[in-house]
Amino acid sequence: MVSEIAAADPAELPPWLADTLARVLARQRGHALLLHGRAGDGVLALALGLARGWLCSGDAGRPCGRCGSCRLAAQRAHPDLFVVLPQSMREQFGWPGFEDRPTGAEGDVPRGKGRARPSRQIRIDEVRALLDWASRTPSGAGGKVAVIHPGEAMNPHAASALLKTLEEPPPGTRIVVTAGDPARLLPTVRSRCQRVVVPRAGVSEAAGWLAAQGIGHPDVLLAACAGAPLEAAALARGGVDAAAWSALPAAVAAGRAEVFAGWAVTDVVDALAKLCHDAMAQACEGSPAFFPRTGWPRVPADALTALAAWSRRLGVVQRQAEHPWHEALLVEALVAAGREALTGRRPVRPAALDTLPG
């Protein structure tokens, strides 16, 4: 989950990435890199760290954090650093971007018809802006660096528009593409990049890092986020501590959709999918992976069929993230379906919710 409840600063480099940053800055000479790693392990932070290191004008220890170039990059105002993010992620991180230019072919809302929901795609307009920026002369001696995160968000038009520049960028220009799943990138994008694997934090290192930030019971939140420490930190910053996370199974079994007040729908669906996974594991006498063992309602062995149906419904909603859902009704319906699956009781639901995917 890339939490939209509260986002950690993507420019903060976690300690487990320091060695990789130093190694790539010292040895990597390619003009196009593909960073393969999870967002929750800091892949964007590593990409920005590389950009700052390449642009740094300090004498040693790049990025030094003190020179004019480093300060401009820290303020997200460096003219030789171009960061391409989906619109939803720009708003999430507070990253500046050019004004949206709707185009009918890309499915945006025409001017005068209201503002569309922030896109989760990287569209061709964003890539065209990058290409225009790359064609200009660098302002400093460090060349230019473009970061595209996450690469999987590029739609086919955007990815195709990038290919020529990715293969032969202007002199002194580097391009860094991140990907959690490189198989979802166009093969022609992958073949033009040198791959760097982003290491995952060890459990003890991640737990220590979270504890140092004042997050209690970091083991619970790490399990909640499949071991991704930046996601665990974002969850905590959004007000979901270990106690609140541990209480979700009982709350869903009671049909209490209000526990998700203030959550983004994508985060609600992600949490419910994890809860469903753990319920199915326990119905088969297995162990939960994302939630602690305590605090669970009894999950009967004959609940597997209902849990599988709930899982399919959650999967449909996950695949249709761009759909203009009525969010409150959607969450109510999904929690009601979870209550039914966990307890075998059939809740009373508004008829309008029967139109949601099943």
Contacts in CASP RR format, 6 or more apart in sequence:
PFRMAT RR
TARGET T0000
AUTHOR 0000-0000-0000
METHOD contacts of the structure
MODEL  1
MVSEIAAADPAELPPWLADTLARVLARQRGHALLLHGRAGDGVLALALGL
ARGWLCSGDAGRPCGRCGSCRLAAQRAHPDLFVVLPQSMREQFGWPGFED
RPTGAEGDVPRGKGRARPSRQIRIDEVRALLDWASRTPSGAGGKVAVIHP
GEAMNPHAASALLKTLEEPPPGTRIVVTAGDPARLLPTVRSRCQRVVVPR
AGVSEAAGWLAAQGIGHPDVLLAACAGAPLEAAALARGGVDAAAWSALPA
AVAAGRAEVFAGWAVTDVVDALAKLCHDAMAQACEGSPAFFPRTGWPRVP
ADALTALAAWSRRLGVVQRQAEHPWHEALLVEALVAAGREALTGRRPVRP
AALDTLPG
1 225 0 8 1.000
1 231 0 8 1.000
1 266 0 8 1.000
1 267 0 8 1.000
1 270 0 8 1.000
1 271 0 8 1.000
2 39 0 8 1.000
2 40 0 8 1.000
2 89 0 8 1.000
2 231 0 8 1.000
3 231 0 8 1.000
3 234 0 8 1.000
3 235 0 8 1.000
3 238 0 8 1.000
3 264 0 8 1.000
3 267 0 8 1.000
4 88 0 8 1.000
4 92 0 8 1.000
4 264 0 8 1.000
4 266 0 8 1.000
4 267 0 8 1.000
5 234 0 8 1.000
5 235 0 8 1.000
5 237 0 8 1.000
5 238 0 8 1.000
5 239 0 8 1.000
5 240 0 8 1.000
5 262 0 8 1.000
5 263 0 8 1.000
5 264 0 8 1.000
5 267 0 8 1.000
6 234 0 8 1.000
6 235 0 8 1.000
6 237 0 8 1.000
6 238 0 8 1.000
6 239 0 8 1.000
7 92 0 8 1.000
7 93 0 8 1.000
7 234 0 8 1.000
7 237 0 8 1.000
8 230 0 8 1.000
8 233 0 8 1.000
8 234 0 8 1.000
8 237 0 8 1.000
9 93 0 8 1.000
10 42 0 8 1.000
10 44 0 8 1.000
10 45 0 8 1.000
10 48 0 8 1.000
10 93 0 8 1.000
11 45 0 8 1.000
11 48 0 8 1.000
11 49 0 8 1.000
11 74 0 8 1.000
12 45 0 8 1.000
13 21 0 8 1.000
13 45 0 8 1.000
13 46 0 8 1.000
13 49 0 8 1.000
14 41 0 8 1.000
14 42 0 8 1.000
14 45 0 8 1.000
14 201 0 8 1.000
14 209 0 8 1.000
14 229 0 8 1.000
14 230 0 8 1.000
15 205 0 8 1.000
15 209 0 8 1.000
16 41 0 8 1.000
16 199 0 8 1.000
16 200 0 8 1.000
16 201 0 8 1.000
16 202 0 8 1.000
16 205 0 8 1.000
16 206 0 8 1.000
16 209 0 8 1.000
17 41 0 8 1.000
17 42 0 8 1.000
17 45 0 8 1.000
17 46 0 8 1.000
17 198 0 8 1.000
17 199 0 8 1.000
20 46 0 8 1.000
20 196 0 8 1.000
20 198 0 8 1.000
20 199 0 8 1.000
21 46 0 8 1.000
21 49 0 8 1.000
21 50 0 8 1.000
24 33 0 8 1.000
24 50 0 8 1.000
24 196 0 8 1.000
25 50 0 8 1.000
25 53 0 8 1.000
25 54 0 8 1.000
25 62 0 8 1.000
28 194 0 8 1.000
28 196 0 8 1.000
30 174 0 8 1.000
30 194 0 8 1.000
31 169 0 8 1.000
31 172 0 8 1.000
31 173 0 8 1.000
31 174 0 8 1.000
31 175 0 8 1.000
32 166 0 8 1.000
32 167 0 8 1.000
32 169 0 8 1.000
32 174 0 8 1.000
32 175 0 8 1.000
32 176 0 8 1.000
32 177 0 8 1.000
32 192 0 8 1.000
32 193 0 8 1.000
32 194 0 8 1.000
33 50 0 8 1.000
33 174 0 8 1.000
33 175 0 8 1.000
33 176 0 8 1.000
33 177 0 8 1.000
33 193 0 8 1.000
33 194 0 8 1.000
33 195 0 8 1.000
33 196 0 8 1.000
34 177 0 8 1.000
34 178 0 8 1.000
34 179 0 8 1.000
34 182 0 8 1.000
34 185 0 8 1.000
34 189 0 8 1.000
34 190 0 8 1.000
34 193 0 8 1.000
34 194 0 8 1.000
34 195 0 8 1.000
34 196 0 8 1.000
35 43 0 8 1.000
35 46 0 8 1.000
35 47 0 8 1.000
35 176 0 8 1.000
35 177 0 8 1.000
35 178 0 8 1.000
35 179 0 8 1.000
35 196 0 8 1.000
35 198 0 8 1.000
36 43 0 8 1.000
36 179 0 8 1.000
36 180 0 8 1.000
36 182 0 8 1.000
36 195 0 8 1.000
36 196 0 8 1.000
36 197 0 8 1.000
36 198 0 8 1.000
37 43 0 8 1.000
37 178 0 8 1.000
37 179 0 8 1.000
37 180 0 8 1.000
37 197 0 8 1.000
37 198 0 8 1.000
38 180 0 8 1.000
38 198 0 8 1.000
38 200 0 8 1.000
38 228 0 8 1.000
39 150 0 8 1.000
39 178 0 8 1.000
39 180 0 8 1.000
39 228 0 8 1.000
39 230 0 8 1.000
39 231 0 8 1.000
40 225 0 8 1.000
40 228 0 8 1.000
40 229 0 8 1.000
40 230 0 8 1.000
40 231 0 8 1.000
41 198 0 8 1.000
41 199 0 8 1.000
41 200 0 8 1.000
41 201 0 8 1.000
41 228 0 8 1.000
41 229 0 8 1.000
41 230 0 8 1.000
42 198 0 8 1.000
42 230 0 8 1.000
43 149 0 8 1.000
43 150 0 8 1.000
43 178 0 8 1.000
43 180 0 8 1.000
43 198 0 8 1.000
44 147 0 8 1.000
44 149 0 8 1.000
44 178 0 8 1.000
45 230 0 8 1.000
46 198 0 8 1.000
47 147 0 8 1.000
47 149 0 8 1.000
47 176 0 8 1.000
47 178 0 8 1.000
48 73 0 8 1.000
48 83 0 8 1.000
48 147 0 8 1.000
49 63 0 8 1.000
50 145 0 8 1.000
50 176 0 8 1.000
51 73 0 8 1.000
51 81 0 8 1.000
51 145 0 8 1.000
51 147 0 8 1.000
51 174 0 8 1.000
51 176 0 8 1.000
52 62 0 8 1.000
52 63 0 8 1.000
52 65 0 8 1.000
52 69 0 8 1.000
52 70 0 8 1.000
52 73 0 8 1.000
52 74 0 8 1.000
52 81 0 8 1.000
53 62 0 8 1.000
53 63 0 8 1.000
53 70 0 8 1.000
54 62 0 8 1.000
54 142 0 8 1.000
54 143 0 8 1.000
54 145 0 8 1.000
54 174 0 8 1.000
55 63 0 8 1.000
55 69 0 8 1.000
55 70 0 8 1.000
55 73 0 8 1.000
55 78 0 8 1.000
55 80 0 8 1.000
55 81 0 8 1.000
55 142 0 8 1.000
55 143 0 8 1.000
55 145 0 8 1.000
56 62 0 8 1.000
56 63 0 8 1.000
56 64 0 8 1.000
56 65 0 8 1.000
56 67 0 8 1.000
56 69 0 8 1.000
56 70 0 8 1.000
57 67 0 8 1.000
57 68 0 8 1.000
57 69 0 8 1.000
57 141 0 8 1.000
57 142 0 8 1.000
58 64 0 8 1.000
58 66 0 8 1.000
58 67 0 8 1.000
58 69 0 8 1.000
58 70 0 8 1.000
63 70 0 8 1.000
63 73 0 8 1.000
64 70 0 8 1.000
65 71 0 8 1.000
65 74 0 8 1.000
69 78 0 8 1.000
69 140 0 8 1.000
69 142 0 8 1.000
72 78 0 8 1.000
72 79 0 8 1.000
72 81 0 8 1.000
73 81 0 8 1.000
76 83 0 8 1.000
76 95 0 8 1.000
76 96 0 8 1.000
79 139 0 8 1.000
80 138 0 8 1.000
80 139 0 8 1.000
80 140 0 8 1.000
80 142 0 8 1.000
80 143 0 8 1.000
80 144 0 8 1.000
80 145 0 8 1.000
81 144 0 8 1.000
81 145 0 8 1.000
81 146 0 8 1.000
81 147 0 8 1.000
82 129 0 8 1.000
82 130 0 8 1.000
82 133 0 8 1.000
82 134 0 8 1.000
82 144 0 8 1.000
82 145 0 8 1.000
82 146 0 8 1.000
82 147 0 8 1.000
83 95 0 8 1.000
83 146 0 8 1.000
83 147 0 8 1.000
83 149 0 8 1.000
84 122 0 8 1.000
84 126 0 8 1.000
84 127 0 8 1.000
84 130 0 8 1.000
84 146 0 8 1.000
84 147 0 8 1.000
84 148 0 8 1.000
84 149 0 8 1.000
85 93 0 8 1.000
85 95 0 8 1.000
85 122 0 8 1.000
85 149 0 8 1.000
86 118 0 8 1.000
86 119 0 8 1.000
86 120 0 8 1.000
86 121 0 8 1.000
86 122 0 8 1.000
86 153 0 8 1.000
87 100 0 8 1.000
87 118 0 8 1.000
87 119 0 8 1.000
87 120 0 8 1.000
88 117 0 8 1.000
88 118 0 8 1.000
88 119 0 8 1.000
88 120 0 8 1.000
89 95 0 8 1.000
89 120 0 8 1.000
89 149 0 8 1.000
90 96 0 8 1.000
90 97 0 8 1.000
90 118 0 8 1.000
91 118 0 8 1.000
98 126 0 8 1.000
98 129 0 8 1.000
100 108 0 8 1.000
100 125 0 8 1.000
101 125 0 8 1.000
102 108 0 8 1.000
102 109 0 8 1.000
102 110 0 8 1.000
102 111 0 8 1.000
102 116 0 8 1.000
103 123 0 8 1.000
103 124 0 8 1.000
103 125 0 8 1.000
104 110 0 8 1.000
105 157 0 8 1.000
106 123 0 8 1.000
106 124 0 8 1.000
106 125 0 8 1.000
106 155 0 8 1.000
106 157 0 8 1.000
108 116 0 8 1.000
108 119 0 8 1.000
109 115 0 8 1.000
109 116 0 8 1.000
117 322 0 8 1.000
117 324 0 8 1.000
119 322 0 8 1.000
120 153 0 8 1.000
120 321 0 8 1.000
120 322 0 8 1.000
121 153 0 8 1.000
121 154 0 8 1.000
121 155 0 8 1.000
121 158 0 8 1.000
122 148 0 8 1.000
122 151 0 8 1.000
122 153 0 8 1.000
122 154 0 8 1.000
122 155 0 8 1.000
122 158 0 8 1.000
123 155 0 8 1.000
123 157 0 8 1.000
123 158 0 8 1.000
124 155 0 8 1.000
124 157 0 8 1.000
124 158 0 8 1.000
124 161 0 8 1.000
126 158 0 8 1.000
127 154 0 8 1.000
127 158 0 8 1.000
127 159 0 8 1.000
127 161 0 8 1.000
127 162 0 8 1.000
128 161 0 8 1.000
130 146 0 8 1.000
130 148 0 8 1.000
130 162 0 8 1.000
130 165 0 8 1.000
131 161 0 8 1.000
131 162 0 8 1.000
131 165 0 8 1.000
133 144 0 8 1.000
133 146 0 8 1.000
134 144 0 8 1.000
134 146 0 8 1.000
134 165 0 8 1.000
134 169 0 8 1.000
134 170 0 8 1.000
134 173 0 8 1.000
135 170 0 8 1.000
138 144 0 8 1.000
138 172 0 8 1.000
138 173 0 8 1.000
142 172 0 8 1.000
143 172 0 8 1.000
143 173 0 8 1.000
143 174 0 8 1.000
144 170 0 8 1.000
144 172 0 8 1.000
144 173 0 8 1.000
144 174 0 8 1.000
145 173 0 8 1.000
145 174 0 8 1.000
145 175 0 8 1.000
145 176 0 8 1.000
146 173 0 8 1.000
146 174 0 8 1.000
146 175 0 8 1.000
146 176 0 8 1.000
147 175 0 8 1.000
147 176 0 8 1.000
147 178 0 8 1.000
148 154 0 8 1.000
148 162 0 8 1.000
148 175 0 8 1.000
148 176 0 8 1.000
148 177 0 8 1.000
148 178 0 8 1.000
149 177 0 8 1.000
149 178 0 8 1.000
150 178 0 8 1.000
150 179 0 8 1.000
150 180 0 8 1.000
151 177 0 8 1.000
151 178 0 8 1.000
151 179 0 8 1.000
151 185 0 8 1.000
151 189 0 8 1.000
152 179 0 8 1.000
152 180 0 8 1.000
152 181 0 8 1.000
152 184 0 8 1.000
152 185 0 8 1.000
154 162 0 8 1.000
154 185 0 8 1.000
154 189 0 8 1.000
156 186 0 8 1.000
159 185 0 8 1.000
159 186 0 8 1.000
159 188 0 8 1.000
159 189 0 8 1.000
160 186 0 8 1.000
162 189 0 8 1.000
163 186 0 8 1.000
163 188 0 8 1.000
163 189 0 8 1.000
163 192 0 8 1.000
165 175 0 8 1.000
166 175 0 8 1.000
166 177 0 8 1.000
166 189 0 8 1.000
166 192 0 8 1.000
166 193 0 8 1.000
167 192 0 8 1.000
169 175 0 8 1.000
177 185 0 8 1.000
177 189 0 8 1.000
177 193 0 8 1.000
179 185 0 8 1.000
182 190 0 8 1.000
182 195 0 8 1.000
200 227 0 8 1.000
201 209 0 8 1.000
201 227 0 8 1.000
201 229 0 8 1.000
203 219 0 8 1.000
203 222 0 8 1.000
203 227 0 8 1.000
206 218 0 8 1.000
206 222 0 8 1.000
206 227 0 8 1.000
206 229 0 8 1.000
206 232 0 8 1.000
207 218 0 8 1.000
207 219 0 8 1.000
207 222 0 8 1.000
208 218 0 8 1.000
209 229 0 8 1.000
210 216 0 8 1.000
210 218 0 8 1.000
210 221 0 8 1.000
210 222 0 8 1.000
210 229 0 8 1.000
210 232 0 8 1.000
210 233 0 8 1.000
210 236 0 8 1.000
211 218 0 8 1.000
213 233 0 8 1.000
213 236 0 8 1.000
215 221 0 8 1.000
215 232 0 8 1.000
215 233 0 8 1.000
215 236 0 8 1.000
215 241 0 8 1.000
216 236 0 8 1.000
216 241 0 8 1.000
216 242 0 8 1.000
217 241 0 8 1.000
217 242 0 8 1.000
217 243 0 8 1.000
218 232 0 8 1.000
220 242 0 8 1.000
220 245 0 8 1.000
220 246 0 8 1.000
220 292 0 8 1.000
221 232 0 8 1.000
221 235 0 8 1.000
221 236 0 8 1.000
221 240 0 8 1.000
221 241 0 8 1.000
221 242 0 8 1.000
221 245 0 8 1.000
222 228 0 8 1.000
222 229 0 8 1.000
222 232 0 8 1.000
223 289 0 8 1.000
223 290 0 8 1.000
223 291 0 8 1.000
223 292 0 8 1.000
224 232 0 8 1.000
224 235 0 8 1.000
224 245 0 8 1.000
224 271 0 8 1.000
224 274 0 8 1.000
224 290 0 8 1.000
224 291 0 8 1.000
225 231 0 8 1.000
225 232 0 8 1.000
225 235 0 8 1.000
226 289 0 8 1.000
226 290 0 8 1.000
235 245 0 8 1.000
244 259 0 8 1.000
245 291 0 8 1.000
246 291 0 8 1.000
246 292 0 8 1.000
246 294 0 8 1.000
246 295 0 8 1.000
247 259 0 8 1.000
247 295 0 8 1.000
248 259 0 8 1.000
248 271 0 8 1.000
248 275 0 8 1.000
248 291 0 8 1.000
249 275 0 8 1.000
249 278 0 8 1.000
249 279 0 8 1.000
249 291 0 8 1.000
249 295 0 8 1.000
249 296 0 8 1.000
249 297 0 8 1.000
249 342 0 8 1.000
250 295 0 8 1.000
250 296 0 8 1.000
250 297 0 8 1.000
251 259 0 8 1.000
252 259 0 8 1.000
252 272 0 8 1.000
252 275 0 8 1.000
252 335 0 8 1.000
252 338 0 8 1.000
252 339 0 8 1.000
252 342 0 8 1.000
253 297 0 8 1.000
253 338 0 8 1.000
253 339 0 8 1.000
253 342 0 8 1.000
253 343 0 8 1.000
254 339 0 8 1.000
255 335 0 8 1.000
255 336 0 8 1.000
255 338 0 8 1.000
255 339 0 8 1.000
255 347 0 8 1.000
256 335 0 8 1.000
257 331 0 8 1.000
257 332 0 8 1.000
257 335 0 8 1.000
257 336 0 8 1.000
260 268 0 8 1.000
260 271 0 8 1.000
260 331 0 8 1.000
260 335 0 8 1.000
263 271 0 8 1.000
263 331 0 8 1.000
265 317 0 8 1.000
265 321 0 8 1.000
265 325 0 8 1.000
265 327 0 8 1.000
265 330 0 8 1.000
265 331 0 8 1.000
266 318 0 8 1.000
266 321 0 8 1.000
268 331 0 8 1.000
268 334 0 8 1.000
269 314 0 8 1.000
269 315 0 8 1.000
269 317 0 8 1.000
269 318 0 8 1.000
269 334 0 8 1.000
270 318 0 8 1.000
272 314 0 8 1.000
272 334 0 8 1.000
272 335 0 8 1.000
272 338 0 8 1.000
273 311 0 8 1.000
273 314 0 8 1.000
273 315 0 8 1.000
273 318 0 8 1.000
274 289 0 8 1.000
274 290 0 8 1.000
274 291 0 8 1.000
275 290 0 8 1.000
275 291 0 8 1.000
276 307 0 8 1.000
276 310 0 8 1.000
276 311 0 8 1.000
276 314 0 8 1.000
276 338 0 8 1.000
276 341 0 8 1.000
277 289 0 8 1.000
277 290 0 8 1.000
277 311 0 8 1.000
278 288 0 8 1.000
278 289 0 8 1.000
278 290 0 8 1.000
278 291 0 8 1.000
279 296 0 8 1.000
279 299 0 8 1.000
279 303 0 8 1.000
279 307 0 8 1.000
279 341 0 8 1.000
279 342 0 8 1.000
280 304 0 8 1.000
280 307 0 8 1.000
280 308 0 8 1.000
280 311 0 8 1.000
281 287 0 8 1.000
281 288 0 8 1.000
281 289 0 8 1.000
282 288 0 8 1.000
282 296 0 8 1.000
282 299 0 8 1.000
283 299 0 8 1.000
283 300 0 8 1.000
283 301 0 8 1.000
283 303 0 8 1.000
283 304 0 8 1.000
283 307 0 8 1.000
284 301 0 8 1.000
284 304 0 8 1.000
285 301 0 8 1.000
287 293 0 8 1.000
288 296 0 8 1.000
297 342 0 8 1.000
297 343 0 8 1.000
299 307 0 8 1.000
299 342 0 8 1.000
300 344 0 8 1.000
303 341 0 8 1.000
303 342 0 8 1.000
303 344 0 8 1.000
306 340 0 8 1.000
306 341 0 8 1.000
306 344 0 8 1.000
307 341 0 8 1.000
307 342 0 8 1.000
309 337 0 8 1.000
309 341 0 8 1.000
309 358 0 8 1.000
310 337 0 8 1.000
310 338 0 8 1.000
310 340 0 8 1.000
310 341 0 8 1.000
312 358 0 8 1.000
313 334 0 8 1.000
313 337 0 8 1.000
313 356 0 8 1.000
313 357 0 8 1.000
313 358 0 8 1.000
314 334 0 8 1.000
316 357 0 8 1.000
316 358 0 8 1.000
317 325 0 8 1.000
317 330 0 8 1.000
317 334 0 8 1.000
317 356 0 8 1.000
317 357 0 8 1.000
320 357 0 8 1.000
329 350 0 8 1.000
329 352 0 8 1.000
329 353 0 8 1.000
329 356 0 8 1.000
330 356 0 8 1.000
332 349 0 8 1.000
332 353 0 8 1.000
333 349 0 8 1.000
333 353 0 8 1.000
333 356 0 8 1.000
336 347 0 8 1.000
336 349 0 8 1.000
336 353 0 8 1.000
339 345 0 8 1.000
339 347 0 8 1.000
340 346 0 8 1.000
340 347 0 8 1.000
END
